[in-house]
Amino acid sequence: MKKIFTKKNRIRLGFALLFVVTIYFISNILRVKSFHGINQIEGLYWQPEDTIDVVMMGSSHIHCNVNTALLWEEYGITAYDYSGAEQPLWMTYHYLKELYKYQNPKVVVLDLYAPARFKEDYQYDWIAENIYGMRFSSNKLNMLAVSVEPTRLFQYFPSFLVYHDRYDDLEEEDFEHFFWDGEEKEAFKGYTPYWNREPQEIPDVSESETGELSAKSEKYLRKIIDFMEQKEGELILIVAPYVITEDDQSVYNRIIQIAKEEGVTFINYNDYYEEIGLDFEQDFNDESHLNYWGSCKFTDYLGEFLGSCDNVQDRRGQEGFESWDDNVKMIREVLESYEDGTLTDWQ
């Protein structure tokens, strides 16, 4: 035993620990941070185990449109926006598998804008936002295998090789993401509101023809449905409100058929603009996303529905759910910083 703890071995151990700590700090400083998907998946790992009752999944239409703070404050729903920009369903499927390693949600709400709008088998425009935040695992490798062509794999994996040359791009926020910020990381529930007001025309869509999902999207939609049946969780398919097109509606007509075949709930909230109370002059950030004020209206309408689900509880006042109170404080502070003109690091 004494030979093990010789002076030389203690020095070696000290250098080894110093190396590990140095790599940790360098990795956390250099890694890419983004509210378009990376922060959403990284934030999942900081959530208290088995506390998320409702998981919101899909594209940016989720993390821009679903206000987790409002769902908690008004309905006591512990929700998390677990989404990424333009996320295809094959990545959503592997996100779902990752989710169930750490949480056991009662309800999964999946927005289907992305598969209606984007049809390519490999979608690279926003793919990095859906990759970098996920921990290394066989699940991540399987996701990469179906999401990235082999010749382009090393553009995205391993992540450290991608972002190791960010030295010239570092900003103040790159030095604020370490383990001692645990309470702040727990408080983040994925919601990242937009603050622009851009008037939109109310769409007049009456498409009755049935379009098609891509074969790959339909395959993974059915895999997601099967997975949720195995987990005995409730899957709710939705389309969050935006300026819908005839082509998109034709695809949703096909999804209506699939939902009926599979016995799954599907709600297209573009059919409920008036009931939600959306003001097309004030409540949109752009034609594809609601702004903060629009998201509050939509979330309130969605919350009434989710609150009526038998397996969704009102958790307010229960021990272990304090981070949702912190989420409310976080969003209030962001709103206040917008109102006083000091908002800089959000949308």
One Martini backbone bead per residue (centre of mass of N, CA, C, O) as a GRO file, in nm:
protein
  347
    1MET     BB    1   0.057   0.063  -0.021
    2LYS     BB    2   0.300   0.256   0.003
    3LYS     BB    3   0.389   0.223  -0.297
    4ILE     BB    4   0.142   0.362  -0.420
    5PHE     BB    5   0.197   0.637  -0.220
    6THR     BB    6   0.408   0.773  -0.358
    7LYS     BB    7   0.538   1.061  -0.464
    8LYS     BB    8   0.521   0.996  -0.768
    9ASN     BB    9   0.223   0.901  -0.770
   10ARG     BB   10   0.103   1.167  -0.666
   11ILE     BB   11   0.201   1.334  -0.904
   12ARG     BB   12   0.060   1.178  -1.125
   13LEU     BB   13  -0.225   1.220  -1.012
   14GLY     BB   14  -0.221   1.526  -1.023
   15PHE     BB   15  -0.182   1.548  -1.333
   16ALA     BB   16  -0.436   1.388  -1.409
   17LEU     BB   17  -0.638   1.579  -1.274
   18LEU     BB   18  -0.549   1.834  -1.424
   19PHE     BB   19  -0.620   1.726  -1.705
   20VAL     BB   20  -0.921   1.679  -1.662
   21VAL     BB   21  -0.994   1.968  -1.576
   22THR     BB   22  -0.892   2.107  -1.831
   23ILE     BB   23  -1.076   1.961  -2.031
   24TYR     BB   24  -1.340   2.055  -1.906
   25PHE     BB   25  -1.301   2.360  -1.946
   26ILE     BB   26  -1.243   2.364  -2.247
   27SER     BB   27  -1.501   2.222  -2.341
   28ASN     BB   28  -1.707   2.430  -2.211
   29ILE     BB   29  -1.600   2.678  -2.365
   30LEU     BB   30  -1.601   2.563  -2.677
   31ARG     BB   31  -1.868   2.481  -2.692
   32VAL     BB   32  -2.168   2.486  -2.832
   33LYS     BB   33  -2.420   2.740  -2.806
   34SER     BB   34  -2.789   2.699  -2.814
   35PHE     BB   35  -3.147   2.785  -2.860
   36HIS     BB   36  -3.198   2.561  -3.118
   37GLY     BB   37  -3.114   2.270  -2.924
   38ILE     BB   38  -2.865   2.229  -2.748
   39ASN     BB   39  -2.980   2.335  -2.474
   40GLN     BB   40  -3.218   2.136  -2.464
   41ILE     BB   41  -3.056   1.869  -2.436
   42GLU     BB   42  -2.868   1.948  -2.205
   43GLY     BB   43  -3.096   2.021  -1.997
   44LEU     BB   44  -3.202   1.736  -1.941
   45TYR     BB   45  -2.952   1.638  -1.756
   46TRP     BB   46  -3.054   1.854  -1.515
   47GLN     BB   47  -3.300   1.706  -1.446
   48PRO     BB   48  -3.488   1.575  -1.232
   49GLU     BB   49  -3.570   1.272  -1.174
   50ASP     BB   50  -3.885   1.203  -1.259
   51THR     BB   51  -4.042   1.517  -1.320
   52ILE     BB   52  -4.148   1.481  -1.610
   53ASP     BB   53  -4.473   1.470  -1.750
   54VAL     BB   54  -4.424   1.674  -2.006
   55VAL     BB   55  -4.323   1.634  -2.344
   56MET     BB   56  -4.184   1.848  -2.589
   57MET     BB   57  -4.176   1.788  -2.945
   58GLY     BB   58  -3.951   1.890  -3.219
   59SER     BB   59  -3.932   2.191  -3.321
   60SER     BB   60  -3.920   2.534  -3.282
   61HIS     BB   61  -4.233   2.534  -3.231
   62ILE     BB   62  -4.182   2.457  -2.937
   63HIS     BB   63  -3.949   2.645  -2.795
   64CYS     BB   64  -4.124   2.912  -2.892
   65ASN     BB   65  -4.449   2.825  -2.814
   66VAL     BB   66  -4.384   2.678  -2.528
   67ASN     BB   67  -4.465   2.779  -2.200
   68THR     BB   68  -4.348   2.639  -1.916
   69ALA     BB   69  -4.414   2.855  -1.703
   70LEU     BB   70  -4.720   2.867  -1.756
   71LEU     BB   71  -4.789   2.570  -1.709
   72TRP     BB   72  -4.710   2.590  -1.410
   73GLU     BB   73  -4.859   2.846  -1.299
   74GLU     BB   74  -5.159   2.753  -1.412
   75TYR     BB   75  -5.133   2.399  -1.394
   76GLY     BB   76  -4.880   2.231  -1.273
   77ILE     BB   77  -4.693   2.160  -1.519
   78THR     BB   78  -4.427   1.939  -1.601
   79ALA     BB   79  -4.245   2.083  -1.853
   80TYR     BB   80  -4.053   2.007  -2.164
   81ASP     BB   81  -3.845   2.142  -2.423
   82TYR     BB   82  -3.754   1.878  -2.661
   83SER     BB   83  -3.588   2.044  -2.910
   84GLY     BB   84  -3.523   2.115  -3.272
   85ALA     BB   85  -3.429   2.248  -3.547
   86GLU     BB   86  -3.579   2.083  -3.795
   87GLN     BB   87  -3.666   1.807  -3.677
   88PRO     BB   88  -3.650   1.494  -3.754
   89LEU     BB   89  -3.796   1.188  -3.679
   90TRP     BB   90  -3.526   1.023  -3.645
   91MET     BB   91  -3.431   1.209  -3.413
   92THR     BB   92  -3.674   1.197  -3.226
   93TYR     BB   93  -3.653   0.896  -3.164
   94HIS     BB   94  -3.370   0.923  -3.018
   95TYR     BB   95  -3.461   1.127  -2.813
   96LEU     BB   96  -3.667   0.942  -2.677
   97LYS     BB   97  -3.462   0.732  -2.581
   98GLU     BB   98  -3.301   0.931  -2.409
   99LEU     BB   99  -3.523   1.028  -2.220
  100TYR     BB  100  -3.585   0.731  -2.085
  101LYS     BB  101  -3.321   0.732  -1.906
  102TYR     BB  102  -3.439   0.993  -1.705
  103GLN     BB  103  -3.746   0.963  -1.781
  104ASN     BB  104  -4.129   0.931  -1.711
  105PRO     BB  105  -4.353   1.026  -1.898
  106LYS     BB  106  -4.700   1.063  -1.950
  107VAL     BB  107  -4.648   1.281  -2.187
  108VAL     BB  108  -4.625   1.318  -2.548
  109VAL     BB  109  -4.555   1.601  -2.752
  110LEU     BB  110  -4.586   1.616  -3.117
  111ASP     BB  111  -4.458   1.802  -3.365
  112LEU     BB  112  -4.530   1.816  -3.748
  113TYR     BB  113  -4.389   2.029  -3.929
  114ALA     BB  114  -4.120   1.917  -4.044
  115PRO     BB  115  -4.232   1.666  -4.213
  116ALA     BB  116  -4.414   1.855  -4.394
  117ARG     BB  117  -4.175   2.051  -4.510
  118PHE     BB  118  -3.944   1.820  -4.495
  119LYS     BB  119  -3.812   1.552  -4.734
  120GLU     BB  120  -3.536   1.476  -4.672
  121ASP     BB  121  -3.315   1.223  -4.564
  122TYR     BB  122  -3.106   1.473  -4.546
  123GLN     BB  123  -3.072   1.736  -4.290
  124TYR     BB  124  -2.834   2.011  -4.265
  125ASP     BB  125  -2.906   2.302  -4.174
  126TRP     BB  126  -2.979   2.199  -3.841
  127ILE     BB  127  -2.828   1.942  -3.732
  128ALA     BB  128  -2.629   2.040  -3.508
  129GLU     BB  129  -2.858   2.116  -3.299
  130ASN     BB  130  -2.921   1.780  -3.276
  131ILE     BB  131  -2.621   1.681  -3.163
  132TYR     BB  132  -2.415   1.826  -2.959
  133GLY     BB  133  -2.588   1.780  -2.677
  134MET     BB  134  -2.544   1.482  -2.691
  135ARG     BB  135  -2.451   1.216  -2.548
  136PHE     BB  136  -2.249   0.964  -2.546
  137SER     BB  137  -2.373   0.682  -2.741
  138SER     BB  138  -2.536   0.441  -2.907
  139ASN     BB  139  -2.774   0.625  -2.974
  140LYS     BB  140  -2.610   0.845  -3.116
  141LEU     BB  141  -2.490   0.664  -3.335
  142ASN     BB  142  -2.763   0.579  -3.454
  143MET     BB  143  -2.851   0.863  -3.531
  144LEU     BB  144  -2.616   0.926  -3.722
  145ALA     BB  145  -2.663   0.686  -3.923
  146VAL     BB  146  -2.960   0.824  -4.017
  147SER     BB  147  -2.853   1.148  -4.059
  148VAL     BB  148  -2.562   1.075  -4.189
  149GLU     BB  149  -2.343   1.066  -4.417
  150PRO     BB  150  -2.044   0.914  -4.415
  151THR     BB  151  -1.884   1.157  -4.563
  152ARG     BB  152  -2.008   1.368  -4.313
  153LEU     BB  153  -1.956   1.282  -4.016
  154PHE     BB  154  -1.690   1.466  -3.940
  155GLN     BB  155  -1.868   1.736  -3.917
  156TYR     BB  156  -2.013   1.613  -3.621
  157PHE     BB  157  -1.795   1.376  -3.552
  158PRO     BB  158  -1.660   1.459  -3.302
  159SER     BB  159  -1.736   1.747  -3.142
  160PHE     BB  160  -1.452   1.852  -3.059
  161LEU     BB  161  -1.342   1.869  -3.356
  162VAL     BB  162  -1.542   2.101  -3.437
  163TYR     BB  163  -1.490   2.322  -3.174
  164HIS     BB  164  -1.169   2.369  -3.123
  165ASP     BB  165  -1.165   2.652  -3.323
  166ARG     BB  166  -1.324   2.893  -3.131
  167TYR     BB  167  -1.134   3.113  -3.013
  168ASP     BB  168  -1.233   3.371  -3.196
  169ASP     BB  169  -1.559   3.327  -3.087
  170LEU     BB  170  -1.553   3.406  -2.807
  171GLU     BB  171  -1.767   3.468  -2.527
  172GLU     BB  172  -1.892   3.535  -2.225
  173GLU     BB  173  -2.089   3.281  -2.217
  174ASP     BB  174  -1.856   3.059  -2.243
  175PHE     BB  175  -1.788   3.124  -1.911
  176GLU     BB  176  -2.102   3.004  -1.790
  177HIS     BB  177  -2.065   2.659  -1.813
  178PHE     BB  178  -2.096   2.502  -1.514
  179PHE     BB  179  -2.159   2.298  -1.243
  180TRP     BB  180  -2.227   2.551  -1.044
  181ASP     BB  181  -2.499   2.606  -1.241
  182GLY     BB  182  -2.730   2.401  -1.165
  183GLU     BB  183  -2.987   2.570  -1.100
  184GLU     BB  184  -3.005   2.709  -1.378
  185LYS     BB  185  -3.023   2.447  -1.544
  186GLU     BB  186  -3.285   2.343  -1.413
  187ALA     BB  187  -3.462   2.601  -1.489
  188PHE     BB  188  -3.428   2.509  -1.769
  189LYS     BB  189  -3.709   2.416  -2.017
  190GLY     BB  190  -3.644   2.527  -2.336
  191TYR     BB  191  -3.769   2.797  -2.342
  192THR     BB  192  -3.744   3.040  -2.639
  193PRO     BB  193  -3.833   3.336  -2.699
  194TYR     BB  194  -3.972   3.566  -2.902
  195TRP     BB  195  -3.977   3.951  -2.978
  196ASN     BB  196  -4.110   3.992  -3.232
  197ARG     BB  197  -4.326   4.199  -3.458
  198GLU     BB  198  -4.503   4.033  -3.732
  199PRO     BB  199  -4.718   4.069  -3.956
  200GLN     BB  200  -4.995   3.861  -4.069
  201GLU     BB  201  -5.166   3.654  -4.272
  202ILE     BB  202  -5.449   3.489  -4.285
  203PRO     BB  203  -5.501   3.179  -4.359
  204ASP     BB  204  -5.667   3.007  -4.646
  205VAL     BB  205  -5.732   2.674  -4.578
  206SER     BB  206  -5.879   2.392  -4.800
  207GLU     BB  207  -5.730   2.128  -4.813
  208SER     BB  208  -5.833   1.788  -4.934
  209GLU     BB  209  -5.589   1.669  -5.007
  210THR     BB  210  -5.355   1.395  -5.006
  211GLY     BB  211  -5.053   1.363  -4.902
  212GLU     BB  212  -4.697   1.313  -4.818
  213LEU     BB  213  -4.480   1.155  -4.661
  214SER     BB  214  -4.203   1.042  -4.620
  215ALA     BB  215  -4.093   0.731  -4.583
  216LYS     BB  216  -3.908   0.796  -4.340
  217SER     BB  217  -4.113   0.952  -4.169
  218GLU     BB  218  -4.330   0.732  -4.146
  219LYS     BB  219  -4.155   0.520  -4.016
  220TYR     BB  220  -4.085   0.700  -3.755
  221LEU     BB  221  -4.368   0.754  -3.661
  222ARG     BB  222  -4.436   0.455  -3.604
  223LYS     BB  223  -4.201   0.409  -3.406
  224ILE     BB  224  -4.298   0.612  -3.197
  225ILE     BB  225  -4.569   0.481  -3.142
  226ASP     BB  226  -4.454   0.206  -3.051
  227PHE     BB  227  -4.277   0.309  -2.821
  228MET     BB  228  -4.513   0.432  -2.651
  229GLU     BB  229  -4.660   0.167  -2.609
  230GLN     BB  230  -4.432   0.029  -2.449
  231LYS     BB  231  -4.435   0.273  -2.226
  232GLU     BB  232  -4.732   0.363  -2.160
  233GLY     BB  233  -4.771   0.630  -2.317
  234GLU     BB  234  -4.886   0.940  -2.416
  235LEU     BB  235  -4.962   1.037  -2.751
  236ILE     BB  236  -4.944   1.371  -2.900
  237LEU     BB  237  -5.044   1.513  -3.194
  238ILE     BB  238  -4.922   1.819  -3.347
  239VAL     BB  239  -4.990   2.168  -3.454
  240ALA     BB  240  -4.856   2.450  -3.435
  241PRO     BB  241  -4.900   2.771  -3.486
  242TYR     BB  242  -4.911   2.908  -3.822
  243VAL     BB  243  -4.846   2.979  -4.158
  244ILE     BB  244  -5.018   2.795  -4.345
  245THR     BB  245  -5.023   2.557  -4.610
  246GLU     BB  246  -5.142   2.357  -4.851
  247ASP     BB  247  -4.914   2.148  -4.847
  248ASP     BB  248  -4.915   2.095  -4.546
  249GLN     BB  249  -5.213   2.005  -4.521
  250SER     BB  250  -5.187   1.750  -4.696
  251VAL     BB  251  -5.007   1.606  -4.487
  252TYR     BB  252  -5.205   1.620  -4.247
  253ASN     BB  253  -5.411   1.436  -4.383
  254ARG     BB  254  -5.227   1.188  -4.355
  255ILE     BB  255  -5.193   1.197  -4.047
  256ILE     BB  256  -5.486   1.147  -3.982
  257GLN     BB  257  -5.485   0.858  -4.087
  258ILE     BB  258  -5.263   0.744  -3.903
  259ALA     BB  259  -5.397   0.814  -3.632
  260LYS     BB  260  -5.645   0.634  -3.678
  261GLU     BB  261  -5.495   0.366  -3.716
  262GLU     BB  262  -5.334   0.404  -3.420
  263GLY     BB  263  -5.495   0.565  -3.196
  264VAL     BB  264  -5.418   0.881  -3.221
  265THR     BB  265  -5.378   1.196  -3.131
  266PHE     BB  266  -5.483   1.484  -3.342
  267ILE     BB  267  -5.376   1.841  -3.350
  268ASN     BB  268  -5.467   2.127  -3.538
  269TYR     BB  269  -5.408   2.461  -3.441
  270ASN     BB  270  -5.492   2.601  -3.720
  271ASP     BB  271  -5.811   2.553  -3.643
  272TYR     BB  272  -5.772   2.773  -3.363
  273TYR     BB  273  -5.720   3.081  -3.374
  274GLU     BB  274  -5.973   3.204  -3.234
  275GLU     BB  275  -5.970   3.038  -2.969
  276ILE     BB  276  -5.683   3.136  -2.887
  277GLY     BB  277  -5.648   3.457  -2.983
  278LEU     BB  278  -5.502   3.539  -3.235
  279ASP     BB  279  -5.286   3.806  -3.347
  280PHE     BB  280  -5.163   3.883  -3.667
  281GLU     BB  281  -5.029   4.168  -3.573
  282GLN     BB  282  -4.878   4.064  -3.272
  283ASP     BB  283  -4.811   3.718  -3.240
  284PHE     BB  284  -4.563   3.734  -3.448
  285ASN     BB  285  -4.233   3.687  -3.556
  286ASP     BB  286  -4.322   3.500  -3.795
  287GLU     BB  287  -4.459   3.272  -4.012
  288SER     BB  288  -4.346   3.025  -3.806
  289HIS     BB  289  -4.362   3.211  -3.534
  290LEU     BB  290  -4.418   3.288  -3.230
  291ASN     BB  291  -4.428   3.499  -2.985
  292TYR     BB  292  -4.451   3.552  -2.663
  293TRP     BB  293  -4.758   3.636  -2.671
  294GLY     BB  294  -4.850   3.397  -2.846
  295SER     BB  295  -4.743   3.168  -2.663
  296CYS     BB  296  -4.930   3.226  -2.426
  297LYS     BB  297  -5.195   3.165  -2.571
  298PHE     BB  298  -5.131   2.878  -2.665
  299THR     BB  299  -5.050   2.755  -2.390
  300ASP     BB  300  -5.320   2.799  -2.250
  301TYR     BB  301  -5.481   2.620  -2.442
  302LEU     BB  302  -5.307   2.365  -2.404
  303GLY     BB  303  -5.330   2.346  -2.090
  304GLU     BB  304  -5.629   2.271  -2.075
  305PHE     BB  305  -5.590   1.998  -2.211
  306LEU     BB  306  -5.364   1.873  -2.034
  307GLY     BB  307  -5.518   1.912  -1.757
  308SER     BB  308  -5.743   1.683  -1.853
  309CYS     BB  309  -5.554   1.468  -1.817
  310ASP     BB  310  -5.540   1.193  -1.615
  311ASN     BB  311  -5.194   1.177  -1.602
  312VAL     BB  312  -5.200   1.486  -1.506
  313GLN     BB  313  -5.053   1.683  -1.267
  314ASP     BB  314  -5.059   1.896  -0.991
  315ARG     BB  315  -4.737   2.011  -0.854
  316ARG     BB  316  -4.799   2.228  -0.675
  317GLY     BB  317  -4.617   2.213  -0.365
  318GLN     BB  318  -4.428   1.994  -0.432
  319GLU     BB  319  -4.171   1.807  -0.374
  320GLY     BB  320  -3.908   1.852  -0.630
  321PHE     BB  321  -4.038   2.127  -0.810
  322GLU     BB  322  -3.871   2.405  -0.785
  323SER     BB  323  -3.756   2.456  -1.081
  324TRP     BB  324  -4.028   2.578  -1.189
  325ASP     BB  325  -4.015   2.834  -1.025
  326ASP     BB  326  -3.744   2.922  -1.154
  327ASN     BB  327  -3.856   2.942  -1.442
  328VAL     BB  328  -4.044   3.176  -1.389
  329LYS     BB  329  -3.824   3.375  -1.302
  330MET     BB  330  -3.660   3.363  -1.563
  331ILE     BB  331  -3.882   3.468  -1.759
  332ARG     BB  332  -3.933   3.733  -1.611
  333GLU     BB  333  -3.646   3.845  -1.648
  334VAL     BB  334  -3.651   3.845  -1.955
  335LEU     BB  335  -3.892   4.033  -1.986
  336GLU     BB  336  -3.768   4.271  -1.832
  337SER     BB  337  -3.520   4.301  -2.024
  338TYR     BB  338  -3.691   4.370  -2.266
  339GLU     BB  339  -3.845   4.621  -2.149
  340ASP     BB  340  -3.550   4.771  -2.073
  341GLY     BB  341  -3.333   4.692  -2.318
  342THR     BB  342  -3.118   4.434  -2.209
  343LEU     BB  343  -3.151   4.220  -2.413
  344THR     BB  344  -2.902   3.966  -2.552
  345ASP     BB  345  -2.908   3.614  -2.505
  346TRP     BB  346  -3.161   3.587  -2.668
  347GLN     BB  347  -3.382   3.601  -2.931
   0.00000   0.00000   0.00000
